Amino acid sequence: MNHWIIAPIVLPAVVAPFIIMVIRYHRDLQRVFSVASVVALNLVALVLLSQAMDGTIGVYELGDWPAPFGIVLVLDRLSALMVLLTTLLALAVVLYAIGSGWDTRGRHFHALFQFQLMGVLGAFLTGDAFNLFVFFEVLLIASYGLMIHGGGATRLRAGVQYVVYNLLGSTLFLFALGTLYSVTGTLNMADLAVRVAELPAEDTALLRVGAVLLLLVFAIKAAVLPLHFWLPASYANAPMPVAAFFAIMTKVGAYAILRLYTLVFGPEVAVTAGLVGDWLLPAALLTLAVGSIGILGARELGRLVAFSAIASMGTLLIAISLFTPQAATAAVYYVIHSTFATALMFLIADLVIERRGGRLAPTPPMPQGGVVAALFFAGAIALAGMPPLSGFIGKLLVMDASRASAQVWTVWAVILTTSLITIVGMARAGSILFWKSHDHSLRPPDLPEDEDDGAPEAPDHAPEPVPGLAFVPVFALLAALVALTVLAGPVMRYTEATAAQLFAPAGYIETVLQRPGS
Amino acid sequence: MEILLASAVGILTASGIYLILRQRSFPVIIGLSLLSYAVNLFLFATGRLALNQPPILNKYAEVAYTDPLPQALVLTAIVISFGMTAVVVMIALSAYLAARNDRIDMTGETGEDA
């Protein structure tokens, strides 16, 4: 059996307790181990990607139990790509957290971060629906700790809201899984696909209920419109580097939709055909609209970036909800772009907030304002989907893929209008933040977020930000976006192959259900 | 028995949702616990209700058995909801101590822009 597949889960699962139990009082050692673990995960992810590149599907049977009975981890092109995306993002975020000193503003940042990585990577790799629930819980429980990292009254209250909302989502997830199990008698994704296809027509009412409940759960994670309320308050009040890593958490929801509704409730399955797409497309369009209006209306930088995360989820879900191979190609490309661009914007927001506070009102100029302004400009271009960065290619692909859809004019109108609104909103924020801030006669910034920071949990010794290191991951993320634009051809070939694999689930099902080894 | 279990799940869910909509930390946490009880009962029922049957196959006799998998799922769900309840209690307590206020919603003096 190929043991590489479980390495992304085992490695953080070992490093995190080690950090808590052995080196909890050694901040420098914690940093070393955390970075080393993330670098090693990146190497593992590269190995996994090279294994999945040629289309082979790797199966890892936990405890050597064959597929429908035991839990399996499955590595195909999509999960390999998502794993690499997560580890790259994690590297940028952990470097930024060290460079900006965020990891010293509360306890256990690195341990929680490793646990969260374990949950996210596990969710991308698992081939079992109940195991997916378990990994969701792992990533959520770590994210609760990260979300309130640093403490402060507002952040804690936002944290309670976030936890309650997600616990409700988890309950709904269990109801959905119970419904599916009661109809099909299995929770292995490949086995589910077989059973759902064989189900007699008169038994499908409960199955449709289960499918829609499951969609609701993933829509909560992906912040699709009627269920997006948790996101702005949580992300805007979370520490910005943490929010940057949360950019991958909404993608977990999108990934689960893409995975389950191509594999189990695929387009050719009669009982649920059209069910998901018909509901998801209007919701995604509304998500995009509300996200961009939120960008225009935000009075605070954190909320602005949080709404831009919602808007990019909207674009992504438009592509997913079309459920065609071409749209899935665009969706997978857009996932990469959206993750990097959202994380980049959150990190830039942190650079700004650390220097002048998050309120969108004129203040005296900030130190290193020129560099930060240039970065904000580049990030805004990427998020709004303007050329020359990859957001433009991503939106173009999504629009091109929607040409076959009956809703093509609605989709185009919404994407183009919201792009304009986003540009206006970003231009407004940027000009307030950087251009109106040249008047030295203005009163000094009141730094409204400082009352939150470090109040209850003062660091053991003074934070020691590594000078300049904070800029490295920001430029690295920007470089990733540039690379995604320049190398759009090879990336597109990979995402096309990914989409082809997703829409031919027979290979996945056969590989999982028939033991590849013995 | 089906009616009894179904109404138990229904009443627990309804009470849980009512309590969550109260928007104060304590009722919300109780409501979440009730919801997790409801979902645990519901998971039990997904393997069909069976009385006095072992959850194992007997290869020496043709004996009916009850589905063991939902019991394993319920066990996992119980453990997870235990841990989650502990976490939410701790976060809600520290939020209450920091803000002197146990409201769950964030409108009001801290404002949505806070």
HADDOCK unambig.tbl for C-alpha pairs under 7 A between the chains (distance, minus, plus):
assign (segid A and resid 152 and name CA) (segid B and resid 98 and name CA) 6.93 0.50 0.50
assign (segid A and resid 153 and name CA) (segid B and resid 95 and name CA) 6.01 0.50 0.50
assign (segid A and resid 153 and name CA) (segid B and resid 98 and name CA) 4.89 0.50 0.50
assign (segid A and resid 153 and name CA) (segid B and resid 99 and name CA) 5.14 0.50 0.50
assign (segid A and resid 154 and name CA) (segid B and resid 114 and name CA) 6.97 0.50 0.50
assign (segid A and resid 156 and name CA) (segid B and resid 91 and name CA) 6.84 0.50 0.50
assign (segid A and resid 156 and name CA) (segid B and resid 95 and name CA) 4.88 0.50 0.50
assign (segid A and resid 157 and name CA) (segid B and resid 95 and name CA) 5.35 0.50 0.50
assign (segid A and resid 157 and name CA) (segid B and resid 104 and name CA) 6.97 0.50 0.50
assign (segid A and resid 160 and name CA) (segid B and resid 88 and name CA) 6.91 0.50 0.50
assign (segid A and resid 160 and name CA) (segid B and resid 91 and name CA) 6.23 0.50 0.50
assign (segid A and resid 160 and name CA) (segid B and resid 92 and name CA) 5.78 0.50 0.50
assign (segid A and resid 160 and name CA) (segid B and resid 104 and name CA) 6.86 0.50 0.50
assign (segid A and resid 161 and name CA) (segid B and resid 104 and name CA) 5.97 0.50 0.50
assign (segid A and resid 163 and name CA) (segid B and resid 88 and name CA) 6.63 0.50 0.50
assign (segid A and resid 171 and name CA) (segid B and resid 36 and name CA) 6.41 0.50 0.50
assign (segid A and resid 171 and name CA) (segid B and resid 39 and name CA) 6.69 0.50 0.50
assign (segid A and resid 174 and name CA) (segid B and resid 39 and name CA) 6.67 0.50 0.50
assign (segid A and resid 175 and name CA) (segid B and resid 39 and name CA) 6.13 0.50 0.50
assign (segid A and resid 178 and name CA) (segid B and resid 43 and name CA) 5.29 0.50 0.50
assign (segid A and resid 178 and name CA) (segid B and resid 46 and name CA) 5.82 0.50 0.50
assign (segid A and resid 179 and name CA) (segid B and resid 46 and name CA) 6.91 0.50 0.50
assign (segid A and resid 181 and name CA) (segid B and resid 46 and name CA) 6.47 0.50 0.50
assign (segid A and resid 182 and name CA) (segid B and resid 46 and name CA) 4.46 0.50 0.50
assign (segid A and resid 182 and name CA) (segid B and resid 47 and name CA) 6.22 0.50 0.50
assign (segid A and resid 299 and name CA) (segid B and resid 113 and name CA) 6.91 0.50 0.50
assign (segid A and resid 300 and name CA) (segid B and resid 113 and name CA) 6.46 0.50 0.50
